[in-house]
Amino acid sequence: MATLPKKESRAPNTCLGLDTNYGDGLEREHSRKPDHKRPEHYGVGDPTTPFSSDGSHLSSRGRISKWFWDLAEEGYRTYHMDEYDEDKNPNGIINLGTSENKLCFDLLSSRLSQSDMLQVKPSLLQYPDWRGHLFLREEVARFLSFYCRSPAPLKPENVVVLNGCASLFSALATVLCEVGEAFLIPAPYYGAITQHVYLYGNVQLVCVYLDSEVTGLDTRPFQLTVEKLEVALQGANAEGVKVKGLILINPQNPLGDIYSPGELREYLEFAKRHELHVVVDEVYMLSVFEESLGYHSVLSLERLPDPQRTHVMWATSKDFGMSGLRFGTLYTENRDVATAVASLCRYHGLSGLVQHQVAQLLQDRDWINQVYLPENHARLKAAHAYVSGELRALGIPFLSRGAGFFIWVDLRKYLPKATFEEERLLWRRFLDKKVLLSFGKAFECKEPGWFRLVFSDKAHRLRLGMQRIRKVLTGTLRVAEDPPSSRTQEPRGQHI
């Protein structure tokens, strides 16, 4: 049985910015530690602390915007300059770092090419209601009512549509927070949210650091609890940071965690006690491919603890594999929030033609339920089974919950010094061998050595990508010494 190496004892400076049976859970009996307080429970900071000024033709905001771009896009610029193509560039870079579903283009192309998608009416070429055309908001309300299993029909007047969840995060940060205020967010988290809330709103994130070790009353690795939220909130307040809300991603990115109804209610009750807004990103809600898992939207709960401070977002980018279509939607019962976000939709709106296509897609329940979702889940499950099997064969521990497009891979034993510098060097070796992954620091993981590996791709690209990963890891001579006692194993009972 492989062991897991020591972790760096130091938490990241900021939270802003951006299996012998190897399986899907960390072994609980052997990894459980005595309860003790740690200094790395939360992180507060300015994402631009390491910012170095350049670009004399730009304003200070422009220079920061450019800095964010340069910081975040290094790997992707390299990839786009040398992108793998089976015929034109077979030695190009395989992208297993971007969370996109590339498995169902055939189904989507067929559906989006049908005649009902191609209608052009005069009203679609004119300025719309900035909240979105009424016909689309009505369809979104019906769609979310059905798939979120809401106790009562959702209302079109509580729906706002705009071009993706990135814009939604930016808009909500701007209308809910004053400059310099903050959201709590469990970490690791999808790191681009840092940029989304900071660039327009100058809003910070306070990380609630989660640990791979199962300690105290935890039942799984990287578990979010109300106690951890309380510690982070108190710590931020003590540092003079005003926290206005909590961001939850469900299913979670990059962990794939699914919050139970009980957990969701506990988080919402915590927020209500402290008068915090809760922004719930449910962009992967239809991408739960393990049949044994039961996903529950926050909109499925009876009587939300604080409906005026609960705001839910969803988009077609993940569940329908259409990240290029740029459709996102907000559902909130707070009419003031909806109106304020709608005002910003002047800059983040959708064309009328796209609104028509999305409405036609969302209302086609027969195609979604009988064709798309069963096939998409089957393809996701097969791709996941292949990659997880390859990781087991390599002796690499990992976490995966059966939701989303990614596996959270533990490569800590390949970091001799257990530092983020070593993590980035390993990431660079992958890129040099023409495979792009995402390293843990990009998700503000406090433990160096975790990587996110996206498996929602065609079989031939996955095979080639895993071959290249194998070459890097088998060619890494130095392995961290003195590993901790925690090990990985197949989960007992239900697949979590």
C-alpha positions in Angstrom: 0.0 0.0 0.0 1.4 3.4 -1.0 1.7 6.0 1.7 1.1 9.7 1.5 4.0 12.1 2.0 4.3 14.8 4.6 2.5 18.0 3.9 3.9 21.5 4.3 2.9 22.8 7.7 2.4 26.4 6.4 -0.8 27.5 5.0 -0.8 29.7 1.8 -0.2 33.3 2.5 -3.5 34.5 1.0 -6.7 33.0 0.0 -7.4 35.4 -2.7 -6.2 35.3 -6.0 -7.2 33.4 -8.1 -6.0 2.8 -3.5 -3.2 -1.0 -2.7 -6.8 -0.2 -3.1 -6.4 3.3 -4.4 -9.8 4.8 -4.2 -12.1 7.6 -3.5 -11.7 8.2 0.2 -8.8 8.6 2.6 -8.6 5.8 5.2 -10.4 6.9 8.3 -9.2 4.8 11.2 -5.5 5.2 10.4 -5.7 8.9 9.4 -7.8 10.2 12.3 -5.8 12.5 14.5 -6.5 13.9 18.0 -8.4 17.1 18.1 -6.2 20.1 18.1 -6.3 23.7 16.9 -4.2 24.6 13.9 -3.1 28.0 12.7 -4.2 27.3 9.1 -8.0 27.2 9.6 -8.6 30.2 7.4 -6.8 32.7 5.2 -7.4 36.4 4.6 -5.4 38.6 2.3 -5.2 40.8 -0.7 -4.9 38.8 -4.0 -2.7 41.5 -5.5 -0.1 41.4 -2.7 2.6 39.9 -5.0 1.5 42.3 -7.8 4.3 44.0 -9.6 3.3 47.1 -11.6 3.9 47.2 -15.4 2.1 48.5 -18.4 2.6 52.3 -18.3 -0.3 52.9 -20.6 -2.8 51.3 -18.2 -4.6 52.6 -15.1 -3.9 50.9 -11.8 -7.1 48.8 -12.3 -6.0 48.0 -15.8 -2.6 46.9 -14.6 -4.2 44.6 -12.0 -6.5 43.2 -14.7 -3.5 42.5 -16.9 -1.7 40.9 -14.0 -4.6 38.6 -13.2 -4.7 37.5 -16.9 -0.9 36.9 -17.0 -1.0 34.9 -13.8 -4.0 32.7 -14.7 -3.4 32.0 -18.3 0.2 30.8 -18.5 -0.6 27.1 -19.0 -3.5 27.8 -21.3 -1.6 30.2 -23.5 1.1 27.4 -23.9 -1.7 24.9 -24.7 -3.4 27.1 -27.3 -0.1 27.6 -29.1 0.5 23.8 -29.3 -3.0 22.2 -29.1 -3.3 18.5 -29.7 -4.9 17.5 -33.0 -5.1 13.9 -33.9 -4.3 14.6 -37.6 -2.6 18.1 -37.7 -0.7 18.1 -34.4 -0.5 14.6 -32.8 2.4 15.7 -30.6 0.5 18.7 -29.3 -0.6 19.3 -25.7 -3.5 17.2 -24.3 -5.7 19.4 -22.1 -6.8 17.6 -19.0 -6.9 20.9 -17.0 -9.9 22.7 -18.3 -13.2 21.5 -16.9 -15.2 21.1 -20.0 -17.4 18.2 -21.1 -16.2 17.1 -24.6 -18.1 13.8 -24.6 -21.4 14.7 -26.2 -20.7 17.1 -29.1 -22.5 14.6 -31.4 -25.8 14.8 -29.4 -25.6 18.6 -29.0 -24.8 19.2 -32.6 -27.7 17.1 -33.8 -30.2 18.9 -31.4 -28.9 22.4 -32.0 -29.1 21.9 -35.8 -32.8 21.1 -35.8 -35.2 23.6 -37.4 -36.8 24.9 -34.2 -33.4 26.3 -33.2 -33.0 28.4 -36.3 -36.0 30.7 -36.2 -35.3 34.5 -36.4 -38.0 36.8 -35.2 -37.8 40.6 -35.2 -38.1 40.7 -31.4 -34.9 38.6 -31.1 -33.0 41.3 -33.0 -34.1 44.1 -30.8 -33.1 45.2 -27.3 -34.5 42.7 -24.8 -35.6 43.1 -21.2 -32.2 43.2 -19.6 -33.3 40.4 -17.2 -33.8 38.2 -20.2 -36.7 37.7 -22.6 -39.8 36.7 -20.6 -40.2 33.5 -22.7 -36.7 32.4 -21.6 -37.2 33.3 -17.9 -40.4 31.3 -17.9 -38.6 28.3 -19.3 -35.8 28.6 -16.9 -38.2 28.8 -14.0 -40.0 25.6 -15.2 -36.6 23.9 -15.9 -35.2 24.6 -12.4 -38.5 23.8 -10.7 -38.3 20.3 -12.3 -34.6 19.4 -12.0 -34.0 21.1 -8.7 -37.2 19.5 -7.3 -38.5 22.7 -5.7 -41.4 22.2 -3.3 -43.4 24.9 -5.2 -43.0 26.2 -8.7 -40.3 28.8 -9.1 -41.2 32.2 -10.4 -40.0 33.8 -13.7 -39.8 37.2 -12.0 -37.1 35.9 -9.7 -35.0 34.8 -12.7 -32.2 36.8 -14.3 -30.2 35.5 -17.3 -26.8 36.6 -18.4 -23.7 35.3 -20.2 -22.3 32.8 -17.8 -21.5 32.2 -14.1 -18.4 34.3 -14.2 -20.5 37.3 -14.9 -22.9 36.2 -12.2 -20.2 36.1 -9.5 -18.9 39.5 -10.6 -22.4 41.0 -10.5 -23.4 39.5 -7.2 -20.1 40.6 -5.6 -20.7 44.1 -6.8 -24.3 44.4 -5.7 -24.0 42.6 -2.3 -20.7 43.9 -1.0 -18.9 47.2 -0.4 -15.3 47.6 -1.6 -13.0 45.6 0.6 -15.7 43.3 2.1 -15.5 39.6 1.7 -17.1 36.2 1.1 -16.3 33.1 3.0 -15.4 30.2 0.6 -14.4 26.6 1.5 -10.9 25.8 0.0 -9.9 24.2 -2.2 -12.3 25.9 -4.6 -12.5 26.9 -8.2 -9.8 29.5 -8.2 -11.2 31.8 -11.0 -13.8 33.0 -8.5 -11.1 35.1 -6.9 -10.8 37.1 -10.1 -14.6 37.2 -10.7 -15.4 38.9 -7.4 -12.3 41.1 -7.2 -11.9 42.8 -10.6 -15.3 44.7 -10.7 -16.3 44.6 -7.0 -12.9 44.7 -5.3 -14.3 42.0 -3.0 -12.1 39.6 -1.1 -12.4 35.9 -0.4 -11.8 34.4 3.1 -10.7 30.8 2.7 -12.1 28.2 5.0 -9.2 25.7 4.7 -10.2 22.1 4.5 -7.8 19.2 5.3 -7.3 15.8 3.7 -6.9 14.2 7.1 -10.1 13.0 8.7 -10.1 14.5 12.2 -12.5 15.2 15.0 -16.1 14.6 13.9 -15.3 14.6 10.2 -16.4 11.6 8.2 -14.6 12.3 4.9 -11.5 14.1 3.7 -11.8 17.9 3.0 -15.1 18.0 4.8 -16.8 21.4 5.4 -18.4 21.9 8.8 -20.1 24.7 10.5 -17.4 24.7 13.2 -14.8 25.5 10.4 -17.0 28.2 9.1 -17.3 29.8 12.5 -13.6 29.8 13.1 -12.9 31.4 9.7 -15.6 34.1 10.3 -14.3 34.9 13.7 -10.8 35.1 12.4 -11.7 37.4 9.6 -13.7 39.7 11.9 -10.7 39.8 14.3 -8.6 41.0 11.4 -11.1 43.8 10.6 -12.5 42.1 7.5 -16.3 42.5 7.0 -17.7 39.2 5.7 -21.0 39.7 3.8 -21.6 36.2 2.5 -20.7 32.6 1.9 -20.1 30.9 -1.4 -20.9 27.2 -1.8 -20.3 25.1 -4.9 -22.5 22.0 -5.1 -21.3 19.6 -6.5 -18.0 21.0 -5.4 -15.1 21.9 -7.7 -12.5 20.5 -7.5 -13.4 17.9 -4.9 -16.7 16.6 -6.5 -18.3 16.6 -3.0 -22.1 16.7 -2.9 -23.6 18.3 0.1 -26.5 16.5 1.8 -29.8 18.3 2.6 -28.8 18.3 6.3 -25.4 19.8 5.5 -27.0 22.5 3.3 -29.4 23.4 6.0 -26.6 23.7 8.6 -24.7 26.0 6.3 -27.7 28.1 5.6 -28.6 28.3 9.3 -25.1 29.4 10.1 -25.4 32.2 7.4 -28.7 33.3 8.8 -27.3 33.6 12.4 -24.7 35.9 11.1 -26.9 37.7 8.5 -24.8 36.5 5.6 -25.8 36.1 2.0 -25.3 32.6 0.5 -24.4 32.3 -3.1 -24.8 28.7 -4.3 -23.2 27.6 -7.6 -25.0 24.5 -8.9 -23.4 24.5 -12.3 -22.7 20.7 -12.1 -26.1 19.6 -10.7 -27.0 17.4 -13.7 -23.5 16.0 -14.0 -23.8 13.5 -11.1 -23.1 10.2 -12.9 -23.0 7.8 -10.0 -26.4 6.3 -9.7 -26.0 5.6 -5.9 -25.5 9.3 -5.2 -28.5 11.5 -4.4 -28.1 15.1 -5.4 -30.2 17.8 -3.7 -30.4 21.4 -4.9 -30.7 24.1 -2.3 -33.9 25.0 -4.0 -35.3 21.5 -3.1 -35.3 22.4 0.7 -38.6 23.1 2.4 -38.6 26.7 3.7 -35.2 28.2 3.2 -33.8 29.6 6.4 -33.3 33.0 4.9 -34.7 33.2 1.3 -34.0 36.9 0.9 -30.2 36.1 1.3 -30.1 32.9 -0.7 -29.1 33.2 -4.3 -28.7 30.2 -6.7 -26.8 30.1 -10.0 -26.8 27.6 -12.8 -25.5 27.5 -16.5 -25.4 25.3 -19.5 -21.6 25.4 -19.7 -21.1 22.1 -17.7 -24.3 20.1 -17.7 -24.8 20.6 -21.4 -21.2 20.8 -22.5 -21.8 24.3 -24.0 -19.2 26.5 -22.3 -19.0 28.5 -25.5 -22.7 29.4 -25.6 -22.3 31.7 -22.6 -25.6 31.2 -20.8 -26.0 31.6 -17.0 -28.9 32.2 -14.8 -29.6 33.5 -11.3 -32.6 32.6 -9.1 -33.2 34.8 -6.1 -36.4 35.7 -4.2 -34.8 39.1 -3.3 -36.2 41.4 -5.9 -33.8 44.2 -5.1 -30.8 41.8 -5.8 -32.5 40.6 -9.0 -33.0 44.2 -10.2 -29.5 45.3 -9.4 -28.0 42.3 -11.2 -30.3 42.9 -14.1 -28.9 46.4 -14.4 -25.5 45.0 -14.9 -26.8 42.7 -17.6 -26.6 45.6 -19.9 -22.9 44.6 -20.1 -23.3 40.9 -19.7 -26.5 40.1 -21.7 -27.2 37.4 -24.3 -28.2 37.9 -27.9 -31.8 37.2 -28.6 -30.9 34.3 -30.9 -29.0 32.6 -28.1 -31.9 33.2 -25.7 -34.3 31.5 -28.2 -32.0 28.5 -28.6 -31.6 28.0 -24.8 -35.3 28.2 -24.3 -35.9 25.6 -27.0 -33.3 23.3 -25.4 -34.6 23.6 -21.9 -38.2 22.9 -22.8 -37.3 19.7 -24.7 -37.7 17.5 -21.6 -38.1 14.3 -23.7 -34.7 14.8 -25.4 -33.0 15.8 -22.1 -34.4 12.9 -20.1 -34.5 10.1 -22.7 -31.5 11.0 -24.9 -29.0 13.4 -23.5 -28.8 12.8 -19.7 -28.6 9.0 -19.9 -26.0 9.0 -22.6 -24.0 11.8 -21.0 -24.0 10.0 -17.6 -22.9 6.8 -19.2 -20.0 8.4 -21.1 -18.9 10.3 -18.0 -19.0 7.1 -15.9 -17.0 5.2 -18.5 -14.4 7.9 -18.8 -14.1 8.2 -15.1 -13.7 4.4 -14.7 -10.9 4.4 -17.3 -8.9 7.2 -15.6 -9.4 6.0 -12.1 -8.3 2.6 -13.2 -5.1 4.0 -14.7 -4.4 6.0 -11.4 -4.8 2.8 -9.4 -2.4 1.0 -11.7 0.1 3.7 -11.1 -0.4 3.5 -7.3 -1.7 7.1 -7.1 -4.2 8.0 -4.4 -7.1 10.1 -5.4 -10.5 11.4 -4.3 -13.6 11.3 -6.5 -17.2 11.4 -5.5 -19.0 10.5 -8.8 -19.9 14.0 -9.8 -18.4 16.6 -12.1 -15.7 16.1 -14.7 -12.6 15.8 -12.5 -10.6 13.7 -10.1 -8.7 15.2 -7.2 -5.3 13.5 -7.4 -2.8 13.2 -4.6 0.7 13.5 -6.0 2.3 14.6 -2.7 4.8 11.7 -2.7 6.4 13.1 -5.8 7.3 16.4 -4.1 10.6 15.9 -2.3 10.3 19.1 -0.3 6.5 19.3 0.0 6.4 22.9 -1.1 4.3 24.8 -3.6 7.5 25.5 -5.6 7.9 21.7 -6.0 4.2 21.4 -7.0 4.7 24.0 -9.7 7.8 22.2 -11.0 5.9 19.0 -11.3 3.1 20.8 -13.1 5.8 22.2 -15.5 7.1 18.7 -16.1 3.7 17.6 -17.1 3.4 20.5 -19.5 6.8 19.8 -20.9 5.6 16.3 -21.7 2.6 17.8 -23.4 -0.2 17.2 -20.9 -1.9 20.1 -19.1 -3.2 19.6 -15.6 -4.3 22.1 -12.9 -2.2 22.3 -9.7 -3.6 22.6 -6.2 -2.4 26.1 -5.4 -4.6 27.4 -8.2 -7.5 26.1 -6.1 -6.0 27.5 -2.8 -5.4 24.0 -1.5 -3.2 24.4 1.6 -1.5 21.1 1.0 1.1 21.1 -1.8 0.9 18.2 -4.2 -2.8 17.9 -5.1 -3.8 18.2 -8.8 -7.1 18.3 -10.6 -7.4 15.9 -13.6 -10.3 16.3 -16.0 -11.6 13.1 -17.5 -14.6 14.3 -19.5 -12.8 13.8 -22.9 -12.7 11.3 -25.7 -11.1 8.0 -25.2 -8.1 8.4 -27.5 -7.1 11.7 -25.9 -7.5 10.3 -22.4 -5.3 7.3 -23.3 -2.6 9.5 -24.7 -2.8 11.9 -21.8 -2.5 9.1 -19.2 0.5 7.7 -21.1 2.2 11.1 -20.8 1.3 11.3 -17.1 2.8 7.9 -16.6 6.0 8.9 -18.3 6.4 11.9 -16.0 5.7 10.1 -12.8 7.8 7.0 -13.5 10.6 9.3 -14.5 10.5 11.2 -11.3 13.4 9.8 -9.3 13.1 11.6 -6.1 10.2 10.8 -3.8 9.4 12.6 -0.6 10.6 10.8 2.5 9.0 10.1 5.9 5.4 10.0 4.7 2.5 10.4 7.1 0.4 7.5 8.3 -2.7 8.3 6.2 -3.3 6.0 3.3 -6.0 5.5 0.7 -8.4 2.7 0.1 -11.6 1.9 -1.7 -14.5 3.5 0.2 -16.6 1.1 2.3 -20.2 0.8 1.5 -21.8 3.5 -0.6 -19.6 5.3 -3.1 -19.2 8.7 -1.6 
